[in-house]
Amino acid sequence: MTNREWTKADPEWCRIETVMHGMIIEEAIQKVIANHGSAGVDHVTVDELRDHWKQHGGTIRQKIINGTYIPLPVKRVDIPKPNGGTRMLGIPSIIDRVIQQALVNVLTPMFDPQFSDNSYGFRQGRSAQMAVLKAQEYIKQGYKWVVELDLSKFFDRVNHDILMSRIAKVVDDKKILKLIRQYLNAGIMENGLVKPRSEGVPQGGPLSPLLSNIMLTELDRELEKRGHKFCRYADDCNIYVKSEEAAKRVLESVTKYLEGGLKLRVNRDKSGTFRPYESVFLGYTFHRYVQHVLSWRRNQSNG
């Protein structure tokens, strides 16, 4: 492949050689440097990235193309959640962040056009505010009940086999598929010990947001097939219906679909049916002024 502009329409686009092409890797290095972030288990820092790649990049590239590369374990970091508890992050090494970003650069043009218009998270040109405004539009149209779906520890519980089967419908390069599987299976280092991983896509690396959208596109398509009005931002999904009876029915049926079809777990303590002014979506609540004009505001307790 020469140093020219090429697109996903080229037959060689979705190949491991493209992932490791100089232009793709340079773009990935720039992205990783711009994002800063802490070192992984090998203690190589962002400031050392370019020198490290100059020294080892050729060997790494050859191993990846040969299918012999083994990612390092991710470093576990627990961060507090605004509403209590903690969220586990898995911080890959700097080099693995570059490779993951290169994968994202190649895979995104393949998958993003297939994503739902109702999906707003981790996508260029889309934002949480856009999702909230769309939710407001649904409520103004008369959808006065909200089904809130809370996926319990979604990023920790993604089924690897189901996810890989969805990726393989679009990607046919076995070396790319193998590399993604290796990142899914990379262990988590905690207190000096590496814990194997058989499920989940821990947050912290460039690849996990794309993989989460690939997985949850199945949910989007199912909701669209049923004719539902909904907004999804990553694993936050609200469905808007016109009656309490419909809301209860939808909550039950979609829960069965998620747990039976996608092997995900719905948190029944946090999921439920609500009026818009009782609901919190991406940190915002909806309310009516005296003039009955629908508005929304930032919920400070969930900021």
Secondary structure, 3 states (H helix, E strand, C coil): CCCCCCCCCCCCCCCHHHHCCHHHHHHHHHHHHHHCCCCCCCCCCHHHHHHHHHHHHHHHHHHHHHCCCCCCCEEEEEEECCCCCEEEEEECCHHHHHHHHHHHHHHHHHHHHHCCCCECCCCCCCCHHHHHHHHHHHHHCCCCEEEEEEECCHHHHCEHHHHHHHHHCCCCCHHHHHHHHHHHHCCEEECCEEECCCECCCECCCHHHHHHHHHHHHHHHHHHHCCCEEEEECCEEEEEECCHHHHHHHHHHHHHHHHHHCCCCECCCCCEEECHHHCCECCEEEEECCCCCEEEEECHHHC
